[in-house]
Amino acid sequence: MALDKTYIPYGGYWSTPFVKWQGSFANLHPVKFAAGVTRQALAERHISPQTFTSLYFGMTVPAKHSFYGAPWLAGLIGAGEITGPTFSQACATSARVIGSAAYAVESGDEAAILCLTADRTSNGPHLLYPNPLAPGGRGDAEDWVWDNFNLDPLAKNSMIQTAENVAKEHNISTEEQHQAVLTRYAQYQQALADAAAFHKRYMVTPVEVNPTGRKVMATVVDDEGIFPTTSAGLARLRPVLPGGTVTFGGQTFPADGNAGLVVASREKARELSQNPDIEIKLLAFAEGRAPKGYMPQANAPAVYRVLERAGISLADVKAIKTHNPFAVNDCFLSKELDIPLERMNNYGSSLIWGHPQGPTGMRLIMELIEELADLGGGYGLFTGCAAGDTAAAVVLEVV
């Protein structure tokens, strides 16, 4: 479905810094943390919580009381009169939240939807599922984060194995992956220039970490846990899997954080915009799927489908952002689309600043908007793969 009536107000989005798992955000409840950040972000933008007709919430790692999802979060931000759905679609959660909100606006039933995403990969739940038929009635245990990283129950492989499968099929070497990492790390430095001026356009900073409500334990000013990356350092790394190509330097790391974005009608977006001279129109949302065990390849069908729905070609696209849990993702997409690595991910990507899962794509989309604003407008493309050998993609236009 193409989109025709859905907009994002310029500046109507925000993100925390992303912090490597077991870092400064490790002990913050993700829903309560997102509520506090959202209240601050809305106040800074002079947007009342009563503005919104619904709240769409994305979260992939359960936390205590998250059963109550969007209604709970709406109440915590002072919008107790609204409700909405809670989405969990692995790394495609942000795109799905935005796409679903856009479809609701297109229907004419919604004027302004608050889209929030939050995850804490640190200290994820350790679950025990009852199994009375097991010996002694022992339950089946699962570590939500790590066990699911390590086994797709359908494809019977780990996340990293999907990257290896794609690397093998497309002859993507360790050296090629490391060159992609160096490129992405250099692009991220652009965002840190002039005292991180690019980040400050959308990032809620500083964040005071106060998990008990009694004492500030840390103050987070920007992304935390970034790996210093050099050619010599990458060359010393060996593949994680025997006979493989993907090193620890060629993949991202789990992280914690949250993000928010407003999806609205054109009239409402203009009212809420921080700069009415900049208009952001959502054009299309699409999903794709790869063969079992080839997750990074799923970006290709998602891209082809979303461009077709938007009615444009790749040549029309001025800026591209990708969620790249592995450098293999961008190496494959560069070859598949016949575009240089440098054409994607100016100002950085999840390969460098980490992956809190639910919020990752939303931060990439707001960076895409800001890059297009610098370029004087144009079409932008976001795509990112997700568990289950899937991917999602979004096309928007800044005018």
C-alpha positions in Angstrom: 0.0 0.0 0.0 1.3 3.4 -1.0 0.9 6.3 1.5 -0.6 9.6 0.5 -1.9 11.5 3.6 0.7 10.7 6.3 3.5 13.0 7.6 6.1 13.4 10.3 6.4 16.9 11.9 10.0 18.1 11.5 11.6 17.7 14.9 8.7 15.5 16.1 11.1 12.7 17.0 13.8 11.9 19.6 16.1 9.2 20.8 18.2 8.6 23.9 21.8 7.9 23.3 22.3 4.2 22.8 24.3 2.4 25.5 26.1 -0.9 25.2 24.4 -3.7 27.1 25.4 -3.9 30.8 26.3 -0.2 30.6 24.8 2.9 32.3 21.2 2.0 31.2 21.3 -1.6 32.3 19.2 -1.2 35.4 16.6 1.2 34.1 13.1 -0.3 33.5 12.6 0.2 29.7 8.9 1.3 30.0 9.4 3.7 32.9 12.6 5.0 31.2 10.8 5.6 27.9 8.0 7.4 29.8 10.5 9.8 31.5 12.3 10.6 28.2 9.0 11.1 26.4 7.7 13.5 28.9 10.9 15.5 28.6 11.0 15.4 24.8 7.4 16.5 24.5 7.9 19.4 26.9 11.0 20.6 25.0 8.9 20.6 21.8 5.9 22.2 23.4 3.7 19.3 22.5 1.0 18.3 25.0 0.4 14.6 25.7 -3.3 15.3 25.0 -2.4 16.0 21.4 -2.4 12.3 20.4 -5.3 10.2 19.4 -3.4 6.9 20.0 -0.1 5.5 21.2 1.7 2.7 19.2 4.4 1.0 21.2 7.2 -1.3 20.1 9.1 -3.5 22.5 10.9 -6.8 21.9 12.3 -7.8 25.3 9.7 -8.3 28.0 10.1 -6.5 31.4 8.1 -6.5 34.5 4.5 -5.4 33.9 5.1 -4.9 30.2 2.0 -7.1 29.7 0.2 -3.7 30.0 2.2 -2.2 27.1 0.9 0.9 25.4 -1.9 1.7 27.8 0.5 1.7 30.7 3.0 3.9 28.9 0.3 6.3 27.8 -0.7 6.7 31.4 2.8 7.3 32.5 3.3 10.2 30.1 0.1 11.9 31.1 -2.1 10.7 28.2 -4.3 8.3 30.2 -7.3 8.9 28.0 -5.7 7.1 24.9 -4.5 3.6 24.2 -3.1 1.6 21.3 -1.4 -1.6 20.2 2.0 -3.0 21.4 4.2 -4.5 18.7 7.0 -7.0 18.9 8.6 -7.8 15.5 12.2 -8.2 16.5 14.5 -5.7 14.7 11.7 -4.6 12.3 9.6 -3.3 15.2 10.3 0.4 14.6 9.4 0.2 10.9 6.3 -1.9 11.7 5.2 0.6 14.4 5.6 3.5 11.9 4.0 1.7 9.1 1.0 0.6 11.1 0.5 4.1 12.5 0.7 5.5 8.9 -2.0 3.1 7.8 -4.3 4.3 10.6 -3.7 8.0 9.6 -4.4 7.1 6.0 -7.8 5.7 7.0 -8.7 9.1 8.3 -9.5 7.8 11.8 -6.4 9.2 13.5 -4.9 12.8 13.4 -1.7 12.3 15.4 -0.2 9.0 16.7 2.7 8.9 19.2 5.0 6.1 18.2 7.3 4.9 21.0 9.9 2.1 21.0 12.0 0.9 23.9 14.2 -2.1 24.8 16.7 -3.2 27.3 18.8 -6.1 26.2 20.7 -5.9 29.5 19.3 -8.1 32.3 16.7 -9.6 30.0 14.3 -12.1 31.5 15.2 -15.7 32.3 12.0 -17.6 31.7 10.8 -21.0 32.9 8.0 -22.5 30.9 5.9 -25.2 32.7 6.4 -28.7 31.2 4.6 -31.3 33.4 5.6 -34.1 30.9 9.3 -33.5 31.4 11.3 -35.9 33.7 10.4 -34.8 37.2 8.1 -32.1 35.8 11.0 -29.8 35.2 10.2 -26.7 33.2 11.8 -25.6 29.9 14.2 -22.7 30.5 14.9 -19.8 28.1 17.2 -16.8 28.3 15.0 -14.4 26.2 17.8 -12.4 24.6 20.7 -14.8 24.2 18.8 -18.0 23.5 16.9 -16.3 20.7 20.1 -14.7 19.2 21.6 -18.2 19.1 18.7 -20.3 17.6 16.0 -19.6 15.1 13.5 -22.4 15.8 12.5 -22.6 12.1 15.8 -22.3 10.3 17.7 -24.0 13.1 20.6 -21.6 13.1 22.0 -18.6 15.0 21.9 -15.0 13.8 25.6 -15.0 13.0 25.2 -18.2 10.9 22.8 -16.3 8.7 25.5 -13.8 8.0 28.0 -16.6 7.3 25.5 -18.2 4.9 25.2 -14.9 2.9 28.9 -14.3 3.0 29.6 -17.7 1.5 27.0 -17.5 -1.2 28.2 -14.0 -2.3 31.9 -14.4 -1.7 32.1 -11.7 1.0 35.5 -12.0 2.7 36.5 -11.0 6.2 38.6 -8.2 4.7 35.7 -6.9 2.7 33.6 -6.9 5.9 36.3 -5.1 7.8 36.5 -2.4 5.1 32.8 -1.8 5.5 33.2 -1.4 9.3 36.0 1.1 8.8 33.7 3.1 6.4 30.8 3.1 8.8 33.1 4.1 11.7 34.4 7.0 9.7 30.9 8.1 8.8 29.9 8.0 12.5 32.6 10.5 13.2 30.7 13.0 11.0 27.9 12.9 13.6 30.4 13.7 16.4 31.8 16.8 14.7 31.2 20.2 16.3 30.5 18.7 19.7 28.1 16.1 18.2 25.9 18.8 16.6 24.2 16.2 14.4 23.1 14.1 17.4 21.9 17.1 19.3 19.2 17.7 16.6 17.3 14.7 17.8 18.9 13.2 20.9 17.7 13.7 24.4 20.8 14.6 26.2 22.2 14.5 28.8 20.4 11.6 30.5 20.7 11.4 34.2 20.7 7.7 35.3 18.8 7.3 38.6 17.5 3.7 38.8 16.4 4.0 42.5 15.0 7.5 42.4 17.4 8.5 45.2 20.8 9.1 43.6 22.1 9.9 40.1 24.5 7.1 39.3 25.7 8.4 35.9 25.1 11.0 33.3 25.1 9.9 29.7 25.8 12.6 27.2 26.1 10.6 24.0 26.4 6.9 22.8 28.3 4.7 25.2 30.3 1.6 24.4 31.5 2.5 20.9 34.5 0.4 19.8 37.5 2.4 18.6 38.1 0.9 15.2 41.3 0.7 13.2 42.6 -1.4 10.3 45.3 -2.9 12.6 42.8 -3.7 15.3 40.4 -5.4 13.0 43.2 -7.4 11.3 44.0 -9.0 14.6 40.5 -10.5 15.0 39.6 -14.0 14.0 36.2 -15.3 12.8 33.8 -16.2 15.6 32.7 -19.5 14.0 35.2 -22.1 12.9 35.8 -21.8 9.1 33.8 -18.6 9.1 34.4 -15.0 8.0 32.5 -12.8 10.6 34.6 -11.5 13.5 33.4 -9.7 16.5 34.5 -6.4 14.8 32.2 -7.2 11.9 29.0 -7.2 13.9 27.1 -4.8 16.2 26.5 -5.2 19.9 23.3 -5.4 22.0 22.4 -2.1 23.6 19.7 -0.2 25.6 17.7 2.9 24.8 14.4 4.2 23.5 13.0 6.5 20.8 9.9 8.3 19.9 8.3 9.7 16.7 5.1 11.4 15.8 3.0 10.3 12.8 0.2 12.6 11.8 -2.0 14.1 9.1 -0.6 16.9 7.1 -2.5 19.6 8.9 -1.5 18.2 12.3 2.2 17.7 11.3 2.4 21.4 10.3 0.9 22.4 13.6 3.5 20.3 15.6 6.5 21.0 13.4 9.6 22.7 14.8 10.2 24.2 11.3 7.1 24.6 9.1 9.3 25.2 6.1 10.3 21.5 6.2 7.7 18.9 5.3 8.3 15.1 5.8 5.9 12.8 3.9 5.8 9.0 4.4 5.4 7.4 1.0 5.5 3.6 1.6 6.2 0.8 3.9 7.0 -2.8 2.9 8.4 -6.1 4.2 10.5 -8.8 2.6 11.7 -12.3 3.4 14.7 -14.4 2.5 15.1 -18.1 2.3 15.6 -19.8 5.7 19.0 -19.0 7.2 19.8 -16.0 4.9 18.5 -13.1 7.0 20.7 -10.3 5.5 19.3 -11.0 2.0 15.8 -10.1 3.1 16.6 -6.4 2.7 16.6 -6.8 -1.1 12.9 -7.9 -1.6 11.9 -5.3 1.0 13.7 -2.5 -0.9 12.3 -3.5 -4.3 8.8 -3.7 -2.9 8.9 -0.4 -1.0 10.3 1.5 -4.0 7.6 0.1 -6.2 4.9 1.1 -3.7 6.5 4.6 -3.5 6.5 4.9 -7.3 10.2 5.8 -7.5 13.5 4.1 -8.5 16.7 3.7 -6.6 18.2 6.4 -8.7 15.7 8.9 -7.3 16.8 8.1 -3.7 19.1 10.8 -2.2 20.0 9.1 1.1 19.9 5.5 2.5 20.0 4.2 6.0 20.3 0.5 6.9 20.1 -1.4 10.1 23.2 -3.6 9.8 23.7 -6.1 12.6 26.5 -7.5 10.5 28.8 -5.8 8.0 27.7 -8.6 5.7 24.4 -6.9 5.4 25.8 -3.8 3.7 28.3 -5.7 1.7 25.5 -7.8 0.2 23.2 -4.8 -0.3 25.9 -2.8 -2.0 26.4 -5.7 -4.5 22.7 -6.4 -4.9 21.8 -2.8 -5.6 25.0 -1.9 -7.4 25.7 1.1 -5.2 28.9 1.9 -3.3 29.1 1.4 0.4 29.7 5.1 0.9 26.2 5.9 -0.5 24.6 4.3 2.6 24.7 5.3 6.3 26.2 8.8 6.5 26.6 9.8 10.1 26.7 6.2 11.3 24.5 3.2 11.8 23.7 0.4 14.2 26.8 -1.5 13.2 28.7 1.2 15.1 26.4 2.6 17.8 24.7 -0.6 18.9 21.3 -2.3 18.6 18.6 -2.0 21.3 16.3 -3.9 18.8 13.0 -2.0 19.1 14.3 1.6 18.8 17.1 0.9 16.3 15.2 1.5 13.1 13.4 4.6 14.5 16.7 6.3 15.3 17.9 5.5 11.8 14.8 7.0 10.3 15.2 10.3 12.2 18.9 10.4 11.1 17.7 9.9 7.6 15.3 12.8 7.9 18.1 15.1 9.2 20.5 14.1 6.5 17.8 14.9 3.8 17.1 18.2 5.5 20.9 19.1 5.1 20.7 18.0 1.5 17.8 20.4 0.7 15.2 17.6 0.6 14.6 14.5 -1.5 13.7 10.9 -1.2 15.1 8.7 1.6 15.1 4.9 2.1 15.4 2.9 5.2 15.8 -0.9 5.3 16.7 -3.3 8.0 16.6 -7.1 8.5 15.0 -8.9 11.4 14.7 -12.3 13.0 13.0 -15.0 10.9 14.9 -14.0 7.8 12.7 -11.0 7.3 13.2 -7.3 6.7 11.2 -4.0 6.6 11.7 -0.9 4.6 10.3 2.7 4.6 10.5 5.4 1.9 9.9 9.1 2.9 10.3 12.4 1.2 11.6 15.6 2.8 10.5 18.8 0.9 
